[in-house]
Amino acid sequence: MMNIGEEKVDSVVIVAIEGRVDGTTAPDLENRISEIVDRGDAQVLLDCAGMTYVSSAGLRIFLTGARKCQQNDGKLMICTLQPDCKSVIETSGFHTVIDCHDTREAALATAS
């Protein structure tokens, strides 16, 4: 199960993820990111403080979300990864493709 919260801080839409991002829940996250970018908000921060698990399906959504944001002159960022999820992101090399930050504040400071 996964819950998605959303708030806007300046030009950045913060998407708070709680629970598992896997093959079952990843499409919900993909749809939410698409809705956000389609309405004109291409600066997206995924706050993963409550994310307990991420599968390869979730990683794919992070990558497609990042591409969609970039195509609309924005960027997708990730913050507050839990240790297990951070390990998955780093092992897969996604931290070299997507901006990852330890805190929400650090991520917001890099938003342009």
BELCOR-V392484 format. One record per residue. N is the residue number from 0. RES is the residue in three letters. PHI is phi in degrees with one decimal (999 if undefined). D_FIRST is the distance of its C-alpha to the first C-alpha in whole Angstrom. Layout:
# BELCOR-V392484
N,RES,PHI,D_FIRST / N,RES,PHI,D_FIRST
This chain:
# BELCOR-V392484
0,MET,999,0 / 1,MET,-140.8,4 / 2,ASN,-118.1,7 / 3,ILE,-125.1,10 / 4,GLY,-109.4,14 / 5,GLU,-144.9,17 / 6,GLU,-149.5,21 / 7,LYS,-118.3,24 / 8,VAL,-123.1,26 / 9,ASP,55.4,30 / 10,SER,-97.2,29 / 11,VAL,-108.2,25 / 12,VAL,-93.1,22 / 13,ILE,-96.9,20 / 14,VAL,-108.3,16 / 15,ALA,-90.6,14 / 16,ILE,-104.0,11 / 17,GLU,-126.1,8 / 18,GLY,102.9,6 / 19,ARG,-95.7,6 / 20,VAL,-110.0,8 / 21,ASP,-136.7,9 / 22,GLY,-58.3,11 / 23,THR,-80.7,8 / 24,THR,-97.6,7 / 25,ALA,-56.2,10 / 26,PRO,-59.5,12 / 27,ASP,-63.9,11 / 28,LEU,-67.4,12 / 29,GLU,-59.3,15 / 30,ASN,-62.8,16 / 31,ARG,-64.9,15 / 32,ILE,-61.9,18 / 33,SER,-61.0,20 / 34,GLU,-59.9,20 / 35,ILE,-62.8,21 / 36,VAL,-68.3,24 / 37,ASP,-63.4,25 / 38,ARG,-87.3,26 / 39,GLY,105.2,28 / 40,ASP,-103.8,26 / 41,ALA,-101.7,26 / 42,GLN,-101.5,26 / 43,VAL,-125.0,22 / 44,LEU,-117.3,21 / 45,LEU,-90.1,17 / 46,ASP,-89.6,17 / 47,CYS,-102.2,14 / 48,ALA,-57.1,15 / 49,GLY,-99.8,12 / 50,MET,-80.1,10 / 51,THR,-98.5,10 / 52,TYR,-161.0,10 / 53,VAL,-137.3,12 / 54,SER,-99.8,13 / 55,SER,-62.2,16 / 56,ALA,-64.2,14 / 57,GLY,-65.9,13 / 58,LEU,-60.5,17 / 59,ARG,-61.4,18 / 60,ILE,-65.7,16 / 61,PHE,-58.9,18 / 62,LEU,-67.6,21 / 63,THR,-66.1,21 / 64,GLY,-64.6,20 / 65,ALA,-62.2,23 / 66,ARG,-63.6,25 / 67,LYS,-62.2,25 / 68,CYS,-62.7,25 / 69,GLN,-61.9,29 / 70,GLN,-64.7,30 / 71,ASN,-111.5,30 / 72,ASP,60.9,32 / 73,GLY,-129.6,29 / 74,LYS,-154.7,26 / 75,LEU,-106.9,23 / 76,MET,-125.2,22 / 77,ILE,-126.7,20 / 78,CYS,-141.3,20 / 79,THR,51.3,19 / 80,LEU,-71.6,18 / 81,GLN,-70.6,17 / 82,PRO,-52.6,19 / 83,ASP,-64.8,17 / 84,CYS,-69.2,16 / 85,LYS,-61.6,19 / 86,SER,-61.9,21 / 87,VAL,-63.0,19 / 88,ILE,-61.6,20 / 89,GLU,-72.2,24 / 90,THR,-63.0,24 / 91,SER,-79.3,23 / 92,GLY,85.0,26 / 93,PHE,-65.9,23 / 94,HIS,-66.7,25 / 95,THR,-88.3,28 / 96,VAL,-106.1,27 / 97,ILE,-118.3,24 / 98,ASP,-64.3,25 / 99,CYS,-115.7,24 / 100,HIS,-131.1,25 / 101,ASP,-71.6,24 / 102,THR,-130.5,24 / 103,ARG,-62.9,23 / 104,GLU,-61.9,27 / 105,ALA,-63.4,28 / 106,ALA,-65.7,26 / 107,LEU,-62.1,27 / 108,ALA,-66.9,31 / 109,THR,-93.5,31 / 110,ALA,-67.9,30 / 111,SER,-111.9,33
